[in-house]
Amino acid sequence: MNCLYIPTLAAADAASNAAQAGSACGISPIFWLVPAASILALVFARIFYCGMKRADEGTDIMKKIAGHVREGATAYLWQQYKMVGIVFLIITAIFAFLAYGLGVQNEWVPFAFLTGGFFSGLAGYFGMKTATYASNRAAWAANKSLDSGLKVAFRSGAVMGLVVVGLALLDISAWFLILNGLIDDVSYQHKMIMITTTMLTFGMGASLQALFARVGGGIFTKAADVGADLVGKVEAGIPEDDPRNPATIADNVGDNVGDVAGMGADLYESYCGSILATASLGAAAYMSASPDVQMKAVIAPMLIGAIGTILSIVGIYFVKVKPGADSKQLLGALGKGINVSSVLILIASAAILYMLNLPNCWGKFGSIVVGLVTGIFIGKITEYYTSEAYKPTKDIAFQAKTGPATVIIAGMGTGMISTFYPVMAIVVGTALAYMFSAGWDFANISEGLYGIGIASVGMLSTLGITLATDAYGPIADNAGGNAEMAGLGKEVRRRTDMLDSLGNTTAATGKGFAIGSAALTALALLASYVEELRIGITHASGKGLAKVDAIINEFTLLGKDVKTAGLVDFMNVYDVHLMNPKVLLGIFIGAMMAFLFCGLTMNAVGRAANKMVNEVRRQFRETAGIMEGKVDPDYARCVGISTKAAQKEMMFPSLLAIAAPVAVGLIFGVPGVLGLLTGALAAGFVLAIFMANSGGSWDNAKKFIEQGNLGGKGSEAHKAAVIGDTVGDPFKDTSGPSLNILVKLMSMVAIVMAGVTVAYSLF
């Protein structure tokens, strides 16, 4: 049923807007909540950043160590941005040729693509900069109390969370206003479709930047981590983060460029992708409705993101612990902040939908609830399978008593089993989100897909605080390293170890959250691809392209107009069904892409780690005085090895993600592309959960032993667990978390290149 109607400026002008083709639409005043929320998020990010900077930096040696890490992270990131910038300029030139030369693409695409990449990189940079200033301050705060250390680390992580959502909402609202003012040569209904599909393009820029950041940062950090652990802990028998280990600084640098900058860019594109895909589906689902209703369906996901941002700030202030807290109480403290935000967001979302007066607004609210609950459930399941406080990780630790082989077997088995609940959660959540929005008979496909999109926005509505708990992890890890190298004592190290162990769990939870949201977003993007086909055919019509003319004739024979045809009409015209070999071939290629990508990135880490291990061994062997603490190792050489390896190895897997949908589209056409995206989503989602959870459980099994269990540090069980952890490092920090970006990037590329596919495919 419809909600109570509340007039808006858009509604007042609806009749004239509908009558005049190309007229600028009136934007409801409530839309201005979106840019206001973005500014508020950036203001609070600045407040938390300044609060962190006012905290005590600790001793001179702590400042020196933090300075080395900051210098290395900044140098690496700028080098990465230079290489990625060249790639972006080349792709922008190609888009410009397609738009202005061949006329098969929207002329705004090159500009939107660049801004998406720029803001994604900027979000990662701000988060990394904060983290490099926060680690020594968090370590010194832990010298005072556990709560003080948690507060500094968590609120520094909150800078990342708020910068990501703030910049994303700023970019989205700015482009919406710009395109709304400049696109005026089409009817109102098609104007909204053009605006939303064009905005999806900057999602591609964000996704590409995120993939480079994730893959490059993941290779950097895991090469250093594996080298530091295998030679330092296992062979030399020295503690983690010992200043005598040449790879220690490179490891800490990697935490910042991989786990902070990479995760920031990752979730920036997830957040943008979910909002933009849902806005595009809203424009399509309500194309035949009044302009006022269509406008509200477009801005609804933006408003939900805005209100979620504001209430995430509220939740951040609820995170605190009492003296003497254990691991479960620390987890509970973070969970309290997320839960408070979630409840408030549900209440506010109901109010927003009620005010917008969308058709079946309570069904849409049900979809939001489903998305939020599904996200929380996936987070809790991930926590269960990766935290040392629970049975699965403890069982892996006990397997360490018989050697590294049983640790690896147990970790892989646990990761595989852990896929069951998240996959079922996505299945049930997707079905419920669809039915709440479309009705229990699955009849209204467009409304149902819009419900799935709204569910993905609901899942990410708490991103401001969820990402804070994720970014907190590497800050706590670096704080522990700083405390160890500065010799702050066992009690401080015990506290930082507790914070670090919690950080491993929150990082795994964040990865599970990102992977789950990617599944829902990718489903929404599949439907958005069809809308982009509509735009592509329209752009290419009348240019003498045989393929395009043939498709238009097909629609004519069905008695349909391309501009008003529904989703099912496009599926019929393009013969998209499971008996079409082109669809099946695309599914096989898509599933293979997930494994190929993981294999390439895993081998990249292996090659880089091999160089790091040999370098650390060389320094131990050839430089007298390192083990006695009389001579400092050559940290810079290890940082250089990771930097060169990351820059070299990240290019091919990342560019492959761009090439695959283009190649499949040119060969097998639209059916092949839809099959490719379906196969990549199904295989990539399950594989990503498996890798993230296996890696997280191996890491925390090692932490469980390091807390004094099963012989503690230096025992044979500990050495076996370290081997398991090194196997898990590229699982959880390179290949696994990159998969969700791969799936969405391939979808974004397919959307952006839809015009080329419809005009130039071979079959």
TIZAKE-674211 format. One record per residue (C-alpha): residue in three letters; x, y, z. Coordinates in steps of 0.25 Angstrom, whole numbers, plus 5000, padded with zeros to 4 digits. Example, Ala and Ser with C-alpha at 12.3 -4.5 7.8 and 13.67 -1.06 7.14 Angstrom:
2
ala504949825031ser505549965029
***
This chain:
763
met500050005000asn500450144998cys500950235010leu500350365014tyr500650465003ile501450585008pro501550694997thr502950744993leu503450844983ala503650734973ala502250684974ala501750834972asp502450844959ala502150694954ala501150734944ser502050834937asn503250744938ala502550634931ala502050714920gln503250784916ala504350694910gly505750734915ser505250824926ala506150834939cys505450754950gly505050814963ile505950744974ser505250714987pro505750794999ile506050675006phe507150634996trp508050745003leu508250655014val509150575006pro510250685004ala509950725018ala510250585023ser511550585015ile512050715021leu511750675035ala512450545033leu513750615028val513650715039phe513550605050ala514750525043arg515550655044ile515150665059phe515550525062tyr516850545054cys517150665062gly516850595075met517850485071lys518950585067arg518750645081ala519050515088asp520450485094glu521350435083gly522250355094thr523750345094asp524750395084ile524950255079met523450235077lys523350365069lys524550315061ile523950175058ala522650245054gly523350345045his524050225037val522750155035arg522050285031glu523150325021gly523150185015ala521650175013thr521550315007ala522650294997tyr522050154993leu520650214992trp521150334983gln521850234974gln520650154973tyr519750274969lys520750314958met520650184952val519150174953gly518950314948ile519650274935val518650154934phe517450254937leu517950354926ile518050244916ile516650184919thr516050324919ala516650354905ile515950224901phe514650264907ala514750404900phe514950334887leu513750254889ala512850374893tyr513350484884gly513950394872leu512950274871gly511750334878val511450204885gln511650254899asn511150374908glu512050494907trp512150504922val512750374924pro514250414923phe514050524934ala513150434943phe514250324942leu515350414946thr514650474958gly514250334963gly515750294963phe516150424969phe515250414981ser515550274984gly516950294984leu516750414993ala515950335003gly517050235004tyr518150345006phe517450415017gly517250285024met518650245023lys519250375027thr518350375040ala518850225043thr520250265042tyr520150375052ala519250285061ser520050165063asn521150215073arg520050305080ala519150175082ala520350105087trp520650215097ala519250225101ala519250075104asn520350095114lys519250175122ser518150075120leu517449985111asp516250075109ser517150195105gly517850105095leu516550065089lys515950205089val517150255081ala517250145071phe515750135069arg515550285067ser516750285058gly516050175050ala514750255050val515450365042met515550265031gly514150225032leu513550365032val514550415021val514050295012val512550325014gly512750475014leu513550475001ala512550374994leu511350454998leu511950584993asp512350524980ile511050464978ser510250584981ala511150674973trp510950594961phe509450584962leu509350734963ile510250754951leu509650654942asn508250694946gly508550834942leu509250804929ile508550694923asp507350754916asp507150694903val506250574906ser504950544913tyr504850554928gln504750404931his505950374921lys506750484927met506750414941ile507250284934met508350364927ile508750434940thr508850304948thr509450214938thr510550324935met510750334950leu511050184950thr512250214942phe513050284953gly512750154961met513650084950gly514750194954ala514650164968ser514650014966leu515850014957gln516650104967ala516150014979leu516649884971phe518049944969ala518049994984arg517649854989val518549774980gly519749864981gly519649884996gly519349744998ile520549694991phe521449794998thr520949765012lys520949615011ala522249605004ala522849675016asp521949605026val522349465021gly523849495021ala523849555035asp523049435040leu523749325033val525249365036gly524949455049lys524049365057val524249225051glu525749225047ala526349325057gly525349315068ile525249455071pro523949525075glu522949585065asp523249735062asp524649715068pro525549835063arg526649735059asn525749685048pro526049755035ala524649735030thr523949795042ile523849935036ala523349885023asp522349805030asn521749925037val521750005025gly521049895018asp519949895028asn519650045025val519750035010gly518949905009asp518049895021val517750045022ala517850105009gly517449985001met516149955010gly515750105009ala515850104994asp515149964994leu513950015003tyr513850144996glu513550074983ser512549974990tyr511850094996cys511750174984gly511350054975ser510250014984ile509650154984leu509850174970ala509250044965thr508050054974ala507850194968ser507950144954leu506950034957gly505950134964ala506050224951ala505650094943ala504650034952tyr503850164953met504050214938ser502550204935ala502150264948ser502050414951pro503350494951asp503250524966val503150374969gln504350344960met505150454966lys504850404980ala505250264976val506650314971ile506950404983ala506450294994pro507750214994met508550344995leu507750395007ile507850255014gly509350265013ala509350415018ile508450375030gly509350255033thr510650345032ile510050435043leu509650325052ser510950255050ile511550375057val510650355069gly511050205070ile512550245070tyr512350305084phe511750185090val513050105088lys513850095101val514249985111lys514449965126pro515849935132gly516149785132ala515349755119asp515649625112ser515549595097lys514049575097gln513749705105leu514649775095leu513749715084gly512549755091ala512949895092leu513149905077gly511849835075lys511149925084gly511450045075ile511049975063asn509749925069val509350065074ser509550115060ser508850005053val507550025062leu507550175060ile507750155045leu506550065044ile505650165051ala506150285043ser506050205030ala504650175033ala504350325035ile505150355022leu504250255013tyr503050305020met503350455016leu503750415002asn502350345000leu502950234991pro501950134986asn502050014996cys502950095005trp502749995016gly503249885007lys504449965003phe504649985018gly504649825020ser505749815009ile506549915017val506349835030val506749705022gly508049765017leu508449825030val508149695038thr508849615027gly510149695028ile510149685043phe509949535042ile511049515032gly511949595042lys511549515054ile511849385046thr513149435042glu513449475056tyr513149335061tyr514049265050thr515249355052ser515249405066glu516149325076ala515049335086tyr514249235079lys514349085076pro514749085061thr516049165063lys516449095076asp516248955069ile517249005058ala518249055069phe518148915075gln518448855062ala519848925063lys520348825073thr520548725061gly521148825052pro520848925041ala520248825031thr519048795041val518948945043ile518748975028ile517748855026ala516948905038gly516949055034met516549015019gly515448925024thr514949035034gly514949135023met514149045014ile513149015024ser512949165028thr512449195014phe511149125017tyr510449225026pro510849355018val510449295005met509049245011ala508949385018ile509149455004val508149354998val507049375008gly507349525009thr507249544994ala505949464993leu505349545005ala505849675000tyr505249644986met503849594992phe503749715001ser503849814990ala503249734978gly502149654985trp502149504990asp501849454976phe503149504970ala502349574959asn502949714958ile504349694954ser504749844954glu504149874968gly504849744973leu506249774967tyr506049914973gly505749844987ile507049764985gly507849894983ile507149964995ala507649845003ser509049864999val508950015003gly508349965016met509549875018leu510549985016ser509750095023thr510650075036leu511950085028gly512350205035ile512550125048thr512749985042leu513950035034ala514450105047thr514549965054asp515249915041ala516350025040tyr516550015055gly517149875053pro518449915046ile518650035055ala518549945067asp519549845060asn520549965057ala520350005071gly520849875076gly522049875067asn522350015072ala522249975086glu523149845084met524249925076ala524250035087gly524349935098leu523149985106gly522949865114lys522149735115glu520849795121val520749895109arg521049785099arg520049705106arg519049815104thr519449845090asp519349695087met517949695092leu517549815083asp518349745071ser517649615073leu516249685073gly516749765061asn516949635053thr515549595056thr514949725053ala515749725040ala515249595036thr513849645040gly514049765031lys514449675019gly513249585021phe512349705021ala513049765009ile512849625002gly511449615006ser511049755001ala511749724988ala510849604985leu509649694987thr510249814979ala510649724968leu509249664966ala508749814965leu509849844955leu509349734946ala508049794945ser508749934943tyr509449874932val508149854924glu507850004926glu509150034921leu508849954908arg507650034906ile508550164907gly509550094898ile508550064887thr507950194887his509350264886ala509750174874ser508450174867gly508450254854lys509950234852gly509850124841leu510250014850ala509649884846lys509649814859val508849934866asp507849944854ala507649794855ile507349804870ile506449924868asn505649834858glu505549724868phe504849814878thr503949874867leu503549724863leu503149704878gly502349834878lys503249904887asp504050034887val505550024892lys505350144901thr504150084909ala504449934908gly504449854921leu505549764926val504849634921asp504749694907phe506249714907met506549574912asn505649524900val506249604889tyr507649564893asp507249424896val507849424910his507449284916leu508249164921met508049084908asn508849194900pro510249144899lys510749284899val510249304913leu510749174918leu512149204912gly512149334919ile511849264932phe512949174931ile513949294928gly513449374939ala513649264949met514949234944met515349384945ala515149374960phe516149264962leu517149314951phe517149454958cys517449384972gly518549304966leu519249424959thr519149504972met519549384981asn520749354972ala521149504972val521249504987gly522049374987arg523049434977ala523149564986ala523249484999asn524349394993lys525249524990met524849575004val525249445011asn526649435004glu526849585007val526649565022arg527449435023arg528549515015gln528549625025phe528549525037arg529749455031glu530549565026thr530349685035ala531049655049gly530449715061ile528949715057met528549595066glu529249665077gly528549795075lys529849865072val529549905058asp528249945051pro527749855040asp527549915026tyr526049945027ala526050025014arg526549915006cys525349825010val524349945008gly524949954994ile524749804991ser523249814995thr523049944987lys523649894974ala522949754975ala521649824977gln521749924966lys522149814956glu521249704960met519949784962met519749824948phe519449694940pro518349644949ser517649784950leu517649804935leu517149664933ala515949704941ile515649814930ala516049734918ala515149614921pro513749674920val514149754908ala514749634901val513549544905gly512549664900leu513249674887ile513249524884phe511949474891gly511149604892val510149634903pro509749484906gly511249454908val511449574917leu510249544926gly510849404927leu512249454931leu511649544942thr510749434947gly511949334948ala512949434954leu511949464965ala511549324969ala512949274969gly513649404974phe512649424986val512849284991leu514349274988ala514549414995ile513849375008phe514649245008met516049315007ala515649435016asn515149335027ser516349235026gly517349345027gly516749415039ser516549285046trp518049245044asp518449385048asn517749375061ala518049235064lys519549285064lys519049395074phe518349295083ile519749225085glu520449345086gln519549385098gly520249265106asn519449145101leu520049015096gly521449055100gly521349205096lys522349285087gly523549205082ser522949065084glu522848965073ala521348985073his521549135071lys522549115059ala521449025053ala520449135055val521349235049ile521449155036gly519949145035asp519849295037thr520849315026val519949235016gly518749315021asp519449445019pro519149455004phe517849385006lys517249495015asp517949615011thr518249604996ser517449514988gly516149494997pro515849634999ser516149674984leu515149574979asn513949664983ile514549784976leu514849694964val513349654963lys512849794963leu513949844954met513549744943ser512149794945met512549934944val513349914932ala512249834925ile511249954928val512250064923met512549984910ala511049944908gly511050034896val512249964889thr511649824892val510349854885ala510949924873tyr512249834870ser512049694876leu512349584867phe511249484870
***
